[in-house]
Amino acid sequence: MSSPLTQSLQSEGCLTYTPRRPLIWTATVIALGLIAACDTPGVTLVDPDVTGGEDRSWTITVFLEDADLAAALGWSNGVPGATVSLHRLQEEFDLLTGVTDSSGQVRFDPMLPGQYRIAAERVLQAGETGPTGGVLRAFGDGVRVWKDSTALDLHLRADRRGSLVISEIRTTGRYGDASWNTYDGYQYFEIYNNSDTTVYLDGMLWGRTFHYLVEAPASSCAGSEPLRNDPAGIWASYFHQFPGSGTEYAVAPGQSILVAQDAVDHTVVHPNLPDLTVADFELEGPADVDNPEVPNMPYVGLASLIFQPHGVLISCVLNPCFLAAAADPASLERTPYPSNFEWARIPMEAVIDVVSAGIWVPAYDRIGNPCAIAVGGDMDRLEYPSYPIYYDPFLAFQRKVLRVSAQGRPILQDVNVSFVDLWEGPRSPGSIEH
């Protein structure tokens, strides 16, 4: 059934309605959704009235955060040709997209009241790169916001080269046989050196950040705000540490590092699954399979792994995932919240990369992910919407290739907005396909 978001766009911008395939429904989200959907005696649920004389249009204007670059590009009054994507929370995922006009504006009409996810993206074309020295640049923004006016401004941040980025993620999923079995063992993530200098992994931390539903379902958004949106860093309880004493594990420019949940040949489980014996590292858990040829990443987190015996599940769907600089876990500041959990703060200056994905379905928005901000400090402004990856073992979350360096190395896009930076592509553990 089409929603009011599928109505025509008026003004100079153009509109595209983009339906998506069925989403991932975890057992928890399904159960919560069924509870939330039960009829209440005497209560009738109705759609908001979209008639009447009030203005229900929404004009979105897109700017660059970098005012100097905007002036050099001639975009001081708005960014032309930016793609703006909207999704109304608590609706089945119908993505509405529009493109800004010459003044940086796009108008959507009519729009229902409610909370929306909104993302905007602009990549320079070859003929626009004079002000950037001939270098392709990308810009993006993402936000959750209530529609309480007829206008909204977005401010696109520019891509950054940085050093290491999380370049690919294969989460838990089914592997496509008649029984649709779910299997965690073939999860992996990949780290890529996006810089021009060698980086050492020794002592770095990888893990999952705090999340409202997973770690503190009894809390409130207001109560969890200090952990979710801390400008001084990110809070985590589940994390691993790369081995090494300082300069043992070098990552050269353009090199990929593959970290497996279990570095074994998973084709013995099913031919659709990957052979991960080529992994550079594997996570260590209290009862996992060990490949003696692959270095282990020991678990140094604070929470029990009783339900994750092979190490922390490599899923950035319910928790943003992070990569942080080398640190002594015992030296990190800690706090008990809620009372049966203890959390460590990774300082902002130590955070190298953060990525996240989300299950964009009504039950998840109402109960599983009701808070507007999952991780603060502009580390990731909006999660990527995950769809067929759970059901297709040949797919993975991939970071987009923005350009190729003069040395022939891919430069990956990183504007700290997962919605903009990631895409669903063929899995390629240990390499960048472009």
C-alpha positions in Angstrom: 0.0 0.0 0.0 1.5 3.3 -0.9 1.9 6.0 1.7 1.2 9.7 1.3 5.0 10.0 0.8 4.5 8.7 -2.7 2.7 11.8 -3.8 4.2 14.0 -6.5 6.8 16.5 -5.7 6.1 20.0 -6.7 8.5 22.8 -7.6 11.8 22.5 -9.6 13.2 19.4 -7.9 12.4 15.9 -9.1 10.9 13.0 -7.2 11.6 9.3 -7.1 9.7 6.7 -5.1 12.1 3.9 -4.2 10.5 0.7 -2.8 12.8 -1.7 -1.0 12.7 -5.4 -0.5 11.3 -7.0 2.8 13.3 -6.1 5.8 15.1 -8.2 8.5 12.7 -9.2 11.2 14.5 -10.5 14.3 12.6 -12.6 16.8 12.7 -9.8 19.4 11.4 -7.2 17.0 8.6 -9.4 15.8 7.5 -10.2 19.3 7.6 -6.5 20.3 5.8 -5.6 17.2 3.0 -8.1 17.8 2.6 -6.8 21.4 2.5 -3.2 20.1 0.0 -4.0 17.4 -2.6 -5.7 19.7 -6.0 -4.0 19.8 -6.8 -2.0 22.9 -10.6 -1.9 23.9 -12.1 1.5 23.1 -9.1 2.7 21.1 -9.3 3.1 17.3 -6.1 3.8 15.4 -6.6 6.2 12.5 -4.3 7.9 10.0 -3.6 11.6 10.6 -6.0 13.9 8.7 -4.3 15.1 5.6 -7.1 17.4 4.6 -7.7 21.0 5.7 -6.2 24.3 4.8 -2.8 24.2 6.6 0.4 24.0 4.6 1.7 20.4 4.7 4.5 20.9 2.3 8.2 20.6 3.3 10.9 22.6 1.7 14.4 21.3 2.4 17.4 23.5 1.7 20.8 21.9 1.5 24.0 23.8 2.5 27.7 22.9 2.9 29.1 23.0 6.4 32.4 24.4 4.9 31.4 27.9 4.1 34.7 28.7 2.3 34.4 25.7 0.0 30.8 26.5 -0.6 31.8 29.9 -1.8 34.5 28.6 -4.0 32.0 26.2 -5.6 29.4 28.9 -6.0 27.1 27.1 -3.5 26.9 29.8 -0.7 23.1 30.0 -1.1 22.5 26.3 -1.3 23.8 23.1 -2.9 22.3 22.2 -6.3 21.9 18.7 -7.5 21.9 17.1 -4.0 19.9 13.9 -3.5 17.6 14.2 -0.5 16.0 11.0 0.9 13.2 10.7 3.4 11.6 8.0 5.4 8.7 8.5 7.9 9.4 6.5 11.0 6.9 3.8 12.0 5.9 3.2 8.4 7.0 0.3 6.3 10.1 1.4 4.4 9.0 3.6 1.5 11.9 5.8 0.6 11.1 9.1 -1.0 13.9 10.9 -2.8 14.2 14.3 -4.5 17.0 16.4 -6.0 17.6 20.0 -5.1 17.2 22.7 -7.6 19.7 25.5 -8.6 19.0 27.3 -5.2 19.7 24.1 -3.2 16.0 23.5 -2.4 13.6 20.6 -2.9 9.9 20.6 -1.9 7.9 17.6 -0.8 4.1 17.9 -0.7 2.0 16.8 1.0 3.8 15.5 4.1 2.2 13.8 7.1 3.1 14.9 10.6 5.6 12.7 12.4 9.3 11.9 12.8 11.4 11.4 9.7 14.8 10.1 8.8 16.4 12.4 6.3 19.7 12.1 4.4 21.3 14.2 1.8 24.3 13.5 -0.4 26.3 15.3 -3.1 29.3 14.1 -5.0 31.3 16.5 -7.2 31.3 15.8 -10.9 34.5 15.8 -12.9 33.9 19.3 -14.2 33.3 20.8 -10.8 36.6 19.9 -9.1 38.5 23.1 -9.9 38.1 24.5 -6.4 39.3 21.1 -4.9 42.4 20.9 -7.0 40.9 18.3 -9.4 40.0 15.9 -6.5 36.5 14.4 -6.3 34.8 15.1 -3.0 31.7 13.8 -1.3 29.4 15.6 1.1 26.6 14.2 3.3 24.2 14.8 6.2 21.7 12.7 8.1 19.2 13.4 10.8 16.1 12.3 12.6 13.7 15.1 13.1 10.0 15.8 13.8 8.2 17.7 11.0 6.9 20.7 12.9 7.4 23.4 10.3 7.3 23.8 6.5 11.1 24.3 6.1 14.3 22.4 7.1 18.0 23.1 6.5 20.6 20.3 6.1 24.3 20.9 6.3 26.5 18.5 4.4 29.9 17.6 5.9 32.8 16.9 3.6 34.5 13.6 3.3 37.8 13.0 5.1 40.6 10.7 4.2 41.5 9.8 7.8 43.5 6.6 8.2 41.7 3.3 8.9 38.0 2.8 8.0 35.7 -0.2 8.5 35.3 -1.0 4.8 33.1 -4.2 4.8 30.8 -6.0 7.2 29.2 -9.4 6.8 26.7 -9.9 9.7 24.9 -13.0 10.9 22.3 -14.4 8.4 20.8 -17.3 6.6 22.5 -19.2 3.9 19.9 -19.9 1.4 19.0 -23.6 1.6 15.5 -25.0 1.9 15.6 -24.9 5.7 16.7 -21.3 5.9 19.1 -22.0 8.7 20.6 -19.0 10.5 24.4 -19.2 11.1 26.7 -16.8 12.9 30.1 -18.3 12.1 30.7 -16.7 8.8 30.5 -13.1 10.1 33.5 -10.9 9.4 34.6 -7.3 9.0 37.3 -5.7 7.0 39.5 -2.7 7.8 41.1 -0.7 5.1 44.0 1.8 5.2 42.6 4.8 3.4 45.7 7.0 4.0 49.1 7.3 2.4 51.1 6.1 5.4 51.5 2.8 7.2 49.4 2.3 10.3 49.9 -0.3 13.1 46.9 -2.2 14.5 48.7 -3.2 17.7 46.5 -2.6 20.7 43.6 -1.1 18.8 40.1 -1.7 20.0 37.1 -2.9 18.0 33.6 -3.4 19.3 30.0 -2.4 19.6 28.7 0.8 21.3 25.8 1.2 23.7 22.4 0.6 22.3 19.0 1.3 23.9 17.2 -1.9 23.1 20.1 -4.4 23.4 21.7 -3.2 26.6 19.1 -1.3 28.5 15.6 -2.1 27.4 14.2 -0.9 30.7 15.7 2.6 30.3 14.3 5.7 28.7 15.8 7.8 25.9 16.3 10.6 28.5 18.0 8.2 30.9 20.3 6.7 28.3 21.2 10.1 26.7 24.5 10.4 28.6 25.8 7.2 27.1 24.3 7.5 23.7 25.2 11.1 23.0 28.4 11.9 24.9 30.5 14.6 23.2 33.5 13.3 25.0 33.5 9.8 23.5 31.5 6.6 23.1 30.5 4.1 25.7 31.0 0.4 25.1 30.9 -2.9 27.1 31.6 -5.4 24.3 35.0 -5.0 22.6 38.1 -6.9 21.4 41.7 -5.8 21.2 44.2 -6.4 18.4 47.3 -8.2 19.6 50.8 -6.8 19.3 53.2 -4.7 21.3 53.4 -1.7 19.1 54.8 -2.3 15.6 54.0 -6.0 14.9 50.9 -5.6 12.7 51.5 -3.1 10.0 48.8 -2.0 7.5 50.2 -0.5 4.3 48.4 2.2 2.4 45.6 0.6 0.3 45.8 -2.7 2.3 42.8 -4.5 3.6 42.7 -6.5 6.9 40.1 -9.3 7.3 38.8 -10.1 10.8 36.7 -13.2 11.0 34.4 -14.4 13.7 35.9 -17.9 13.1 38.8 -18.2 10.6 37.7 -21.5 9.2 36.4 -22.8 5.9 32.6 -22.3 6.2 31.9 -24.0 2.9 31.8 -27.3 4.9 28.6 -26.0 6.5 27.1 -24.8 3.1 28.7 -24.1 -0.3 27.1 -20.6 -0.2 29.4 -19.6 2.7 32.9 -18.2 2.4 36.2 -19.8 3.2 37.7 -17.5 5.9 40.9 -19.4 6.5 42.6 -16.5 4.7 41.6 -14.1 7.5 44.3 -11.9 9.1 42.7 -12.2 12.6 39.9 -14.0 14.3 37.8 -13.0 17.3 38.5 -15.0 20.5 35.6 -16.3 22.6 35.1 -18.6 25.6 34.1 -21.6 23.5 34.9 -20.9 19.8 36.7 -22.7 17.0 40.3 -21.7 16.8 42.5 -21.6 13.8 46.1 -21.8 15.1 47.4 -20.2 12.0 45.4 -17.0 12.5 46.2 -14.5 15.3 43.4 -14.1 17.9 41.9 -10.9 19.0 41.2 -11.4 22.7 38.0 -10.2 24.3 38.8 -7.4 26.7 35.3 -6.0 27.3 33.3 -5.7 30.5 30.1 -7.7 29.7 29.8 -11.5 29.8 30.0 -13.4 26.6 27.8 -16.2 27.8 25.5 -15.8 24.8 28.4 -15.0 22.4 30.8 -17.9 22.9 32.7 -17.2 19.6 33.4 -13.6 20.5 31.3 -10.4 20.0 28.8 -10.9 17.2 29.9 -8.9 14.2 26.7 -7.0 13.8 26.5 -3.2 13.4 22.7 -3.4 13.0 21.5 -3.0 16.6 24.7 -1.4 17.9 27.0 1.0 16.0 30.5 -0.6 15.6 33.7 1.3 16.3 37.4 1.1 15.7 39.6 3.0 18.2 43.2 3.7 18.8 45.4 1.5 21.0 44.5 1.8 24.7 44.8 -0.1 28.0 41.2 -1.3 28.7 41.9 -1.0 32.4 42.7 2.7 32.1 39.3 3.6 30.5 36.8 5.5 32.6 33.9 3.3 33.7 30.3 3.7 34.8 27.6 1.3 35.9 24.5 1.9 33.8 22.1 0.3 34.2 23.1 -1.3 37.5 23.8 -4.8 36.0 26.1 -3.4 33.3 29.4 -1.6 33.4 30.5 0.6 30.6 33.9 2.0 29.5 34.3 5.3 27.7 36.4 5.4 24.6 37.7 9.1 24.4 36.6 11.0 21.3 40.2 11.6 20.3 40.8 7.8 20.2 37.8 7.0 18.0 39.0 6.2 14.4 35.7 5.1 12.7 32.1 4.3 13.5 29.5 2.7 11.3 25.9 1.6 11.9 22.9 0.0 10.2 19.3 -0.3 11.2 16.1 -2.4 10.8 13.7 0.2 9.4 10.3 -1.4 10.3 7.5 0.0 12.4 7.9 -2.3 15.4 11.6 -1.5 15.6 11.0 2.3 15.4 8.3 2.2 18.1 10.1 0.0 20.6 13.5 -1.1 19.5 15.0 2.1 18.4 12.9 5.0 19.7 15.8 7.4 20.5 16.9 9.9 17.8 20.6 9.6 18.4 22.5 6.2 18.6 26.0 7.6 18.9 26.9 11.2 19.5 29.7 13.7 18.6 28.8 13.6 14.9 30.6 10.2 14.7 27.7 8.8 12.7 24.7 10.9 11.9 22.4 8.3 10.4 22.4 4.5 10.1 22.3 2.6 6.9 19.0 0.8 6.2 19.7 -2.9 6.1 17.6 -5.1 3.8 18.5 -8.3 1.9 21.9 -8.9 3.5 20.3 -11.1 6.2 18.8 -13.4 3.6 21.6 -13.4 1.0 25.0 -14.7 2.2 26.7 -13.4 -1.0 26.0 -9.7 0.0 27.8 -7.5 2.6 27.8 -3.9 3.7 30.4 -2.2 1.6 31.9 1.3 1.9 31.7 3.2 -1.3 34.8 3.9 -3.4 34.9 7.7 -3.9 37.9 7.9 -6.3 41.2 6.3 -7.1 44.5 7.8 -6.1 47.3 8.7 -8.4 49.0 5.5 -7.2 46.0 3.5 -8.3 44.6 2.9 -4.8 40.9 3.2 -4.0 40.0 6.0 -1.7 36.9 5.1 0.2 34.2 7.6 1.1 33.8 8.7 4.7 31.5 11.6 5.6 30.5 10.0 9.0 27.0 9.2 7.7 26.5 5.5 7.2 23.4 6.1 5.1 25.6 7.9 2.6 28.9 6.0 3.0 27.6 2.4 2.7 25.9 0.3 0.1 24.9 -3.4 -0.3 27.3 -5.2 -2.6 28.8 -8.6 -3.3 30.9 -9.8 -0.4 34.7 -9.6 -1.0 36.4 -10.5 2.3 40.0 -9.1 2.3 39.8 -7.0 -0.8 38.2 -3.8 -2.2 36.2 -4.3 -5.4 35.8 -1.3 -7.6 
